[in-house]
């Protein structure tokens, strides 16, 4: 007796859906056209026929915009049964529109996938997310630390298509560690920018002073060295008295490879690398324990001259070198920890004459390289900070304010007690009452101005959208968005009570596990006509978590859209105004830039491949240089606008600006940071590195004007931190297009599109 088969049901046929002719296929009613040129990404897929391949050179120049438009014609398909009696299924020829442009507006699910446009024949281009009207500031002369820069007004890079093309291509001729000073411009956007005034394009109005009424909270006190010891980093060894010893000095090897000098650096000690490498502009200092939080403090443009262009840096070390935070585990308060306020300032007395006078051969004698100094230590009881960020706009009190202490700024962070808190930080000189000026002053702060705690989860990461809106990533995969403006205005008096009764404006489940990094896509929302609403808040957040998902979430839709998935923890996420989208990591330690532009949504290209797992990624508002910190001890910079074309005359190379190695001396915890020109080719790692050498955080100075945009701060797992002033250089020392005036279109003349001796193919992405 033969076996009786169950009758076939009317299920959709995947063969018919793919438009493939086969025998005995089930019923189908329509055909969907796919791009046959799309690569499956599999290494085992058979190669296509030679006559269907497209030359690489032609593919590289194709634009994605033209490939999205126009209908796709699906051919007629006639499926005839043989060997079995089945009806003939005919699929009529019909016009099938190509898939709609990628959008974050999808069905209301927890996650959707942001799929790229159908064709892979494209060339990645940095597309600005909005066109800004007005002019911009640019540097007229090379910047000098601690001196007033010479600023002139110039055309915005979105002035017209020609200027935008030249500016972006010119960035491709940068072959240095940092940005080219002639090209730096502020591409950041904040809704607080002052408009409708004659000088609205100045830095003072584009980044105005905010939260003027907020004062330093009363109840602070200056602690003695013995009282502050409980808040400072310590060793894990206990003395006979039952107290913890201070952290041991770091044994470091400083100087060129092969000629290094061994030095021991105590906590709060700093060293100028120029003493060993004359051409270096770097500084190293010891925070005492691993540092997970570091950020530059913004100072308003009108106050920088008064403070002699001193830069302030907030550094948050762990309690001990062996401290390991647990995800989602809240420590009970009080939990003693500290935040160190370091300064990079001039060491020479203020000159009586103009700093710009007498520029000539004697200029090198007048250059003040400055020095790093720990000005103040904030003693807190919220536990160590896992991440620190100042309010992105200047919130410092003006020098004319009479009350004391004046406010240096608003410092926020996620702490080990599971909270997100804001502290009003005083100026160090206003709380110092005497003592040794070379030692920091210890200030115990009372409760913060504002504290956000969630009962069901812990705050793990965050990012400011502007001075009022903040997004917090939690350990259970939820993104919470808060509007802080009305609450901070209520804390204007020094004896105000702690604000804890905040409710989020949005509470969205995006990831399946803890969110490790997130960043706002700082672009204004659009009106119904497509015009940008520059007075509104941004609405899109890019995030990455321990589930390996990288998502973009429009808070107006209430769900996340997956732009990439990898089998790794997403430790870093940054928004690049120059790249027009988020920058994050992919498999095999790859750093990739994704586009948030509607025409390129979901597309990404590789920028950098560090030798170790990536800890931190940071992009600047003033230039396209990307900084990456990795576990192999390298702090690397790369040009995100370098050419994506295969070949070209401009060499594309990723430059480790600093490198740390384990010290060979007995008891040594960390080693030297080095200039890239002296790093040898045999510096490849083994795949495993001591935890002390990992570069945990990197941060560009994006809040103190064009002259400070080349400052890069980094921190490591040993507590050794570094600050570098990095500037780029033109390839062969030649400025393209005949000069910066022609690049910016200031001369109103028609010159060559490219300079003599250089190929347009080698320029950066346009």
C-alpha positions in Angstrom: 0.0 0.0 0.0 1.5 3.2 -1.1 1.8 6.2 1.2 -0.8 8.8 0.9 0.5 12.4 1.0 -1.3 15.2 2.6 -3.0 17.6 0.2 -1.0 20.7 -0.7 -2.3 23.9 0.9 -2.4 27.3 -0.7 0.8 28.6 0.9 2.9 31.3 -0.7 5.8 29.9 -2.7 9.2 31.4 -2.0 10.3 30.3 -5.5 7.5 32.4 -7.1 8.2 35.3 -4.8 11.8 35.3 -6.0 10.7 35.2 -9.7 12.4 31.9 -10.4 10.8 29.4 -12.8 10.4 25.9 -11.3 8.3 22.9 -11.8 5.5 22.0 -9.4 5.5 25.3 -7.6 2.6 26.2 -5.4 0.2 29.0 -6.2 1.4 32.5 -6.2 -0.4 35.7 -7.2 2.4 38.3 -7.6 6.1 38.7 -8.2 8.4 41.0 -6.3 11.5 42.3 -8.1 14.8 42.3 -6.3 18.1 43.8 -7.3 20.1 40.8 -8.6 23.3 42.7 -8.1 23.0 42.7 -4.3 25.8 40.7 -2.7 24.7 38.1 -0.1 27.8 38.8 1.9 28.6 35.1 2.1 32.2 33.9 1.4 30.8 30.7 0.0 28.4 32.2 -2.5 29.3 31.2 -6.2 30.8 33.9 -8.3 28.6 35.5 -10.9 29.2 35.2 -14.6 31.8 37.4 -16.1 29.4 39.1 -18.4 27.2 40.2 -15.5 30.0 41.7 -13.4 30.4 45.4 -13.2 33.8 47.1 -13.2 34.8 48.5 -9.8 35.8 51.9 -11.3 32.3 52.4 -12.7 30.6 51.2 -9.4 32.6 53.6 -7.4 31.3 56.7 -9.1 27.6 55.7 -9.0 25.3 57.8 -7.0 22.7 56.2 -4.7 20.1 58.9 -5.4 19.5 57.9 -9.0 19.1 54.3 -8.2 16.2 54.7 -5.8 13.9 56.3 -8.2 12.0 54.8 -11.1 9.8 51.7 -11.3 11.2 48.1 -11.7 9.6 45.9 -14.3 9.0 42.3 -13.3 9.0 39.9 -16.3 6.1 37.6 -17.0 6.5 34.2 -15.4 4.8 31.1 -16.6 5.1 28.1 -14.3 4.0 24.8 -15.9 3.6 21.6 -14.1 5.2 18.4 -15.4 5.2 14.9 -13.9 2.3 16.1 -11.8 -1.1 17.4 -12.7 -1.2 20.9 -11.6 -2.8 24.0 -12.9 -0.7 26.5 -14.8 0.1 29.6 -12.7 0.6 32.7 -14.7 2.0 35.8 -13.2 1.1 38.9 -15.2 3.6 41.6 -16.0 3.1 44.4 -13.5 5.0 47.4 -12.4 6.5 47.0 -9.0 7.8 50.1 -7.3 11.2 49.8 -5.7 11.2 49.7 -1.9 10.5 52.9 -0.3 13.4 55.0 1.0 14.6 53.9 4.4 12.8 55.6 7.2 12.4 55.3 10.9 8.6 55.5 10.5 7.6 51.8 10.5 5.0 49.7 12.2 4.8 50.1 16.0 7.1 47.3 17.1 9.9 47.2 19.6 12.5 46.9 16.8 12.6 47.2 13.1 15.4 47.0 10.6 16.7 50.0 8.8 17.5 48.4 5.4 19.7 50.2 2.9 18.7 51.0 -0.6 18.5 48.0 -2.9 21.8 48.5 -4.8 25.2 48.1 -3.3 26.9 50.0 -6.2 27.3 53.3 -4.3 30.0 55.6 -3.0 29.6 56.7 0.6 29.3 60.5 0.8 29.1 62.6 3.9 25.7 64.2 3.5 24.8 67.1 5.8 21.6 66.5 7.8 20.4 70.1 7.3 21.5 73.2 5.5 22.4 76.0 7.8 22.0 79.6 6.6 24.5 82.3 7.5 28.2 82.5 7.8 30.8 80.8 10.0 34.0 81.7 11.8 37.4 80.5 10.7 40.9 80.9 11.9 43.1 83.4 10.0 46.4 82.4 11.6 47.6 79.3 13.3 46.2 79.0 16.9 48.5 79.3 19.9 47.5 77.9 23.3 46.6 80.5 25.9 46.5 83.4 23.3 43.5 85.0 21.6 43.0 83.5 18.2 42.5 85.7 15.1 39.0 85.0 13.7 37.5 86.1 10.4 34.0 85.4 9.0 33.7 83.1 6.0 31.2 81.2 3.9 29.4 78.3 5.5 30.2 74.9 4.0 26.6 74.6 2.9 26.7 78.1 1.2 26.3 76.3 -2.1 27.1 73.0 -3.8 30.5 74.2 -5.1 31.7 75.3 -1.7 30.5 72.1 0.0 32.2 70.0 -2.6 35.5 71.9 -2.3 35.5 71.9 1.5 34.8 68.2 1.9 37.4 67.3 -0.8 40.0 69.5 0.8 39.6 67.6 4.1 40.7 64.6 2.2 44.2 66.2 1.7 44.8 66.1 5.5 47.5 63.6 6.4 48.2 64.6 10.0 47.0 63.5 13.5 44.6 66.3 14.0 42.5 68.8 12.0 43.9 71.4 9.6 43.5 74.7 11.3 42.5 76.6 8.1 39.4 74.4 7.7 38.0 74.0 11.2 34.5 75.3 11.6 31.6 74.8 14.0 29.0 72.5 12.5 27.3 71.9 15.8 23.6 72.8 16.2 21.8 73.8 19.4 18.3 75.2 19.6 19.5 77.8 22.1 21.5 79.7 19.4 20.7 83.3 19.3 19.2 84.3 15.9 18.2 87.6 14.4 21.1 89.7 15.7 23.9 91.2 13.7 26.6 88.9 15.1 24.4 85.7 15.3 27.2 83.7 13.6 29.7 84.3 16.3 30.7 81.6 18.8 29.2 83.6 21.6 25.7 83.5 20.0 25.9 80.1 18.5 26.8 78.6 21.9 25.2 81.1 24.4 25.4 81.0 28.1 22.6 78.9 29.7 21.2 78.3 33.2 22.4 81.7 34.4 20.1 81.6 37.5 21.4 78.2 38.7 23.8 78.7 41.7 26.3 76.4 43.5 24.3 74.6 46.1 24.8 75.7 49.7 26.3 73.4 52.3 29.6 72.7 50.6 32.7 72.5 52.8 36.4 72.4 52.3 38.0 69.2 53.7 41.4 68.6 55.1 43.8 66.1 53.6 43.0 63.5 56.3 39.2 63.9 55.9 39.4 63.8 52.1 41.4 60.6 52.1 38.2 58.5 52.4 37.0 59.8 49.0 40.3 59.5 47.1 41.5 56.4 45.2 43.4 54.0 47.4 45.4 50.8 47.2 43.8 47.4 48.1 46.5 46.9 50.8 45.5 47.8 54.4 47.9 49.3 56.9 48.4 48.3 60.5 46.0 50.9 61.6 43.2 49.4 59.4 43.3 52.2 56.8 43.8 51.7 53.1 47.1 52.9 51.7 47.2 55.5 49.0 47.7 54.2 45.5 51.2 53.3 44.6 53.1 55.5 42.0 52.9 54.5 38.4 56.1 53.4 36.9 56.2 54.9 33.4 58.6 54.9 30.5 58.5 58.3 28.8 60.4 59.3 25.7 61.2 57.9 22.2 61.3 54.2 21.9 64.8 53.0 22.6 65.6 56.1 24.6 62.9 56.0 27.3 63.4 57.3 30.8 61.8 55.6 33.7 59.7 57.8 35.9 57.4 57.3 38.9 54.3 59.4 38.9 52.4 59.9 42.1 48.7 60.6 42.2 47.9 64.2 41.2 51.4 64.5 39.6 51.7 65.6 35.9 54.5 65.7 33.5 55.2 67.7 30.2 56.3 65.3 27.5 58.1 68.2 25.7 60.9 67.8 28.3 61.7 64.4 26.7 60.3 64.8 23.2 60.9 68.5 22.3 58.4 68.6 19.4 55.6 67.0 21.5 52.7 69.1 22.8 51.4 66.4 25.2 50.9 66.2 28.9 50.5 63.1 31.1 49.0 63.0 34.6 48.0 60.4 37.2 44.5 60.3 38.5 45.2 57.4 40.8 42.9 54.7 39.5 41.2 53.6 36.3 39.2 56.5 34.7 35.9 55.9 33.0 34.7 59.5 32.9 36.5 62.5 31.4 35.2 65.6 29.7 36.1 69.2 28.8 34.3 72.1 30.6 32.8 74.7 28.2 33.6 78.3 28.9 31.7 81.1 27.3 33.5 83.0 24.6 33.3 86.3 26.4 35.1 84.8 29.5 38.0 83.0 28.0 40.3 86.0 27.8 39.7 86.7 31.5 40.8 83.2 32.4 43.8 83.4 30.0 42.2 80.6 27.9 42.6 78.1 30.7 40.9 74.7 29.9 39.2 72.7 32.6 38.9 68.9 32.5 36.7 66.7 34.7 38.2 63.3 35.6 36.4 60.5 37.5 38.6 57.7 38.8 37.5 54.5 40.4 38.0 53.9 44.1 40.8 51.3 43.6 42.7 49.9 40.7 40.9 46.6 41.0 37.4 48.0 41.2 35.0 46.3 38.8 31.5 47.7 38.4 28.6 45.2 38.1 25.9 46.0 35.6 22.6 46.8 37.2 23.8 46.5 40.8 23.2 49.6 42.8 25.5 50.5 45.7 24.0 52.0 48.8 24.6 55.6 49.6 26.7 57.0 51.0 29.4 55.5 48.7 32.5 57.7 48.8 34.1 58.7 45.5 35.6 61.7 43.9 35.7 63.8 40.7 38.9 65.6 39.9 39.0 69.0 38.2 42.2 69.4 36.2 43.3 72.5 34.4 45.5 73.1 31.4 46.7 76.6 31.8 49.7 79.0 31.2 52.7 78.8 33.4 54.2 82.2 32.5 52.9 85.5 33.9 50.4 87.5 31.9 52.2 89.6 29.3 51.8 93.4 29.6 51.8 93.9 25.8 49.6 92.4 23.1 50.2 88.7 22.7 50.1 89.2 18.9 52.8 91.8 18.9 56.3 91.1 17.5 55.6 87.9 15.6 58.9 86.8 14.0 61.9 84.7 14.8 61.6 85.4 18.5 58.0 83.9 18.6 59.2 80.5 19.8 60.7 82.2 22.9 57.3 83.6 23.8 55.4 80.3 23.4 54.0 79.1 26.7 53.4 75.3 26.5 51.5 75.5 29.9 51.0 72.7 32.3 48.5 70.3 33.8 47.4 70.8 37.4 44.7 69.3 39.6 42.9 72.3 40.9 40.1 70.8 42.9 38.7 67.4 44.0 35.0 67.1 44.4 34.1 64.6 47.2 30.7 63.0 46.5 28.7 60.1 48.1 27.0 58.7 44.9 29.7 56.2 44.2 32.2 56.4 41.3 31.1 57.8 38.0 30.8 55.5 35.0 30.5 58.4 32.6 30.8 62.2 32.9 29.6 65.0 30.7 29.3 68.7 31.3 26.2 70.5 30.0 27.3 71.0 26.4 26.7 74.8 26.4 28.5 77.2 28.6 26.9 77.5 32.0 29.7 79.3 33.9 29.0 82.5 35.7 30.4 85.6 34.1 33.4 87.3 35.8 31.2 90.3 36.6 28.9 88.1 38.9 29.4 89.3 42.5 28.3 86.2 44.4 30.8 83.7 45.5 31.5 81.0 44.7 30.9 81.5 41.1 29.7 78.5 39.1 32.2 76.8 36.8 29.5 74.7 35.1 26.9 72.0 35.4 28.5 68.5 35.6 26.4 65.4 35.1 27.1 61.7 35.3 25.8 58.2 35.8 27.0 56.9 39.1 27.3 53.5 40.8 24.3 54.1 43.0 22.3 53.7 39.8 21.4 57.4 39.5 22.0 60.1 37.0 22.8 63.4 38.8 23.8 67.0 38.1 26.2 68.9 40.2 26.9 72.7 40.2 30.7 72.9 40.3 32.3 76.0 41.8 35.3 77.8 40.4 38.4 76.4 42.1 39.9 79.8 43.0 36.7 80.8 44.7 36.8 77.9 47.2 40.5 78.0 48.0 41.1 79.7 51.3 44.9 79.1 51.5 47.2 76.2 51.8 49.7 74.9 49.2 48.7 76.2 45.8 50.4 73.3 44.1 48.0 70.8 45.8 44.3 70.5 45.0 41.6 71.8 47.3 39.1 69.2 48.5 35.5 70.3 48.4 32.7 68.1 49.7 29.5 68.7 47.8 26.1 68.2 49.4 23.3 66.5 47.5 23.3 67.2 43.7 20.9 69.7 42.2 18.9 67.0 40.5 18.9 63.2 40.7 17.1 60.7 38.5 16.6 57.2 39.8 14.5 54.4 38.3 13.2 51.7 40.7 13.3 48.9 38.2 16.7 49.6 36.6 19.9 51.5 36.8 21.2 54.4 34.7 24.2 53.2 32.6 24.9 55.8 29.9 23.5 59.1 28.7 23.9 62.0 26.3 22.8 65.7 26.2 20.8 66.8 23.2 21.1 70.5 24.3 21.1 72.3 27.6 17.6 71.0 28.5 17.0 67.6 27.0 18.9 64.4 28.0 18.6 60.8 27.0 19.5 58.0 29.5 20.3 54.4 28.6 19.4 51.9 31.3 20.6 48.4 32.2 17.3 46.8 31.1 17.4 48.2 27.5 15.1 51.2 28.0 15.9 54.7 26.8 14.4 57.4 29.0 14.2 61.0 27.8 13.8 63.9 30.2 13.2 67.6 29.7 15.2 69.3 32.5 14.6 73.0 31.6 11.7 73.7 34.0 13.3 71.7 36.8 16.7 73.4 36.6 15.0 76.8 36.6 13.5 75.9 40.0 16.9 75.3 41.5 18.1 78.8 41.0 18.7 79.5 44.7 21.6 78.1 46.7 19.5 76.4 49.4 17.1 74.7 47.0 16.0 71.1 47.8 17.1 68.1 45.9 14.9 67.5 42.8 13.9 63.8 42.4 10.3 63.9 41.2 11.0 63.9 37.5 9.0 61.9 35.0 10.4 61.1 31.6 8.8 62.5 28.5 9.6 59.3 26.6 10.2 55.8 28.0 11.0 53.4 25.1 12.1 49.8 25.2 14.8 49.4 22.5 17.3 46.7 23.5 17.1 43.3 25.0 19.9 44.0 27.5 21.8 46.9 29.0 22.4 49.9 26.8 26.2 50.7 26.9 26.3 53.7 24.6 24.0 56.2 23.0 24.2 59.6 21.2 21.7 62.1 19.9 21.6 62.7 16.2 21.8 66.5 16.7 19.8 67.7 13.7 16.7 69.9 13.9 13.3 68.3 13.2 11.5 69.4 10.1 8.1 71.1 9.5 5.5 69.7 7.2 7.0 71.6 4.3 10.5 70.2 5.0 12.0 73.3 6.5 14.2 72.7 9.6 12.8 73.8 13.0 15.9 75.2 14.5 14.1 76.0 17.7 13.0 72.4 18.4 14.7 69.5 20.1 16.3 66.6 18.1 14.2 63.5 17.9 16.5 60.7 16.9 18.8 58.7 19.2 21.5 56.2 18.1 22.2 53.5 20.7 24.2 50.3 21.2 23.9 47.6 23.8 25.1 44.3 25.2 22.8 42.5 22.8 25.0 43.5 19.8 22.2 45.7 18.3 22.9 49.2 17.0 19.6 51.0 16.7 18.3 54.4 15.7 15.2 55.5 17.6 12.9 58.3 16.6 11.2 59.2 19.9 8.1 60.3 18.1 7.6 56.7 16.9 8.2 54.8 20.1 10.3 52.0 18.8 13.9 51.3 17.7 15.1 50.6 14.2 18.1 48.2 13.9 20.8 49.6 11.6 23.3 46.8 12.3 23.8 43.7 14.4 27.1 42.2 15.5 28.2 39.5 17.9 29.9 41.9 20.3 29.2 44.4 23.0 28.7 47.9 21.6 30.9 50.0 23.9 30.9 53.2 22.0 28.6 55.4 20.0 29.2 59.0 18.8 27.5 61.5 16.5 29.6 63.1 13.8 28.2 66.4 12.3 30.8 66.0 9.5 29.8 62.5 8.7 26.1 63.1 9.0 25.4 60.2 11.3 26.5 57.9 14.1 29.9 56.3 14.4 30.2 53.0 16.2 31.8 49.6 16.1 31.2 46.4 14.2 32.6 42.9 14.3 36.4 42.3 14.5 36.9 45.7 16.2 35.9 47.6 13.1 34.9 51.3 13.5 32.2 52.2 11.1 30.4 55.4 10.2 26.7 55.2 9.3 24.6 57.8 7.5 21.4 59.3 9.0 20.5 61.1 5.8 17.3 59.8 4.2 19.0 59.1 0.9 21.7 57.0 2.6 20.0 55.8 5.7 21.5 52.6 7.1 24.6 52.7 4.9 27.9 52.4 6.6 31.6 52.2 5.6 34.7 51.2 7.6 36.9 54.0 9.0 39.3 52.2 11.2 40.4 48.7 12.3 42.2 48.9 15.6 44.2 45.9 16.8 42.2 45.5 20.0 38.6 45.8 21.2 37.3 49.4 21.1 36.5 51.1 24.3 35.6 54.6 23.2 34.9 56.6 20.0 34.6 60.4 19.9 33.9 62.9 17.0 34.2 66.7 17.1 31.8 69.4 16.1 34.7 71.3 14.6 36.5 68.8 12.4 36.2 65.3 10.9 39.1 63.7 12.8 37.8 60.7 14.7 39.4 59.6 18.0 39.3 55.9 19.0 40.5 54.4 22.3 41.1 50.6 22.3 42.2 47.9 24.7 45.6 47.5 23.1 46.7 50.8 24.6 46.4 52.9 21.4 44.6 56.2 21.1 44.2 56.5 17.4 42.9 59.3 15.2 41.7 59.0 11.6 40.2 61.3 9.0 36.5 60.4 8.5 36.3 62.4 5.3 39.2 60.7 3.6 38.5 59.3 0.1 36.5 56.1 -0.2 37.7 55.7 -3.7 40.0 52.7 -4.4 43.4 54.1 -5.0 44.4 57.8 -5.2 47.5 59.8 -4.5 46.6 60.7 -0.9 47.8 57.9 1.4 45.1 56.8 3.8 46.5 55.8 7.1 45.2 55.6 10.7 47.6 57.2 13.1 47.9 56.2 16.8 48.3 59.6 18.4 49.3 57.9 21.7 50.3 54.4 22.7 50.6 52.8 26.2 52.6 49.7 26.9 53.0 47.7 30.1 56.0 48.8 32.0 58.8 46.4 32.4 59.9 47.7 35.8 58.9 45.7 38.8 55.6 46.9 40.2 55.0 49.1 37.1 51.4 49.4 36.2 51.5 51.4 33.0 53.8 52.7 30.4 54.5 55.5 28.0 52.4 57.4 25.6 54.2 58.1 22.3 54.0 60.2 19.2 53.0 58.4 16.0 56.1 59.4 14.1 58.2 57.2 16.4 55.9 54.2 16.6 57.5 51.3 14.8 55.9 48.9 12.5 56.5 46.0 14.9 54.1 47.4 17.5 51.4 44.8 16.7 49.7 43.2 19.7 49.2 39.6 20.6 45.4 39.7 21.1 45.6 40.0 24.9 46.8 43.0 26.8 47.0 44.0 30.5 43.9 45.8 31.6 46.0 48.8 32.8 47.0 49.8 29.3 43.4 50.0 27.8 42.4 53.5 26.7 38.9 53.8 28.3 37.9 57.3 27.2 38.8 59.7 24.4 37.3 63.2 24.1 37.9 66.1 21.7 37.6 69.7 23.0 34.4 70.7 21.2 33.1 73.4 23.4 35.8 76.1 23.7 36.2 77.6 20.3 38.2 76.9 17.1 41.6 77.4 18.7 41.0 74.6 21.3 39.5 72.2 18.8 42.8 70.3 18.4 43.0 69.3 22.1 42.4 65.6 22.7 42.1 64.0 26.2 42.3 60.3 26.9 42.3 58.1 30.0 43.5 54.6 30.7 42.9 51.6 33.0 45.9 52.5 35.1 44.8 56.1 35.9 47.4 57.6 33.6 45.7 60.3 31.5 47.0 62.3 28.6 46.2 65.6 26.8 47.5 66.3 23.4 47.3 69.3 21.1 47.0 67.7 17.6 46.9 69.6 14.3 47.0 68.2 10.8 49.0 69.1 7.7 48.4 69.3 4.0 49.9 66.6 1.8 53.2 67.8 0.4 52.5 71.1 2.3 50.4 72.3 -0.6 46.9 73.9 -0.1 44.4 72.7 -2.8 42.4 75.1 -5.0 45.0 77.8 -4.6 44.2 78.7 -0.9 41.6 78.7 1.7 39.9 81.7 0.2 39.2 79.8 -3.0 38.1 76.7 -1.0 35.5 78.8 0.9 34.5 80.7 -2.2 35.5 84.1 -0.7 37.2 85.4 -3.9 34.2 85.0 -6.2 36.5 83.8 -9.0 36.6 80.6 -11.0 39.7 78.5 -10.4 40.6 74.9 -11.1 38.5 72.3 -9.4 41.8 70.7 -8.2 45.2 72.0 -7.7 48.2 71.2 -9.9 49.8 67.9 -9.2 46.9 66.4 -7.2 44.2 64.1 -8.5 40.6 64.8 -7.8 40.2 61.1 -7.2 42.4 61.3 -4.1 40.4 64.0 -2.4 38.0 63.4 0.4 34.4 62.4 0.0 32.2 65.1 -1.3 
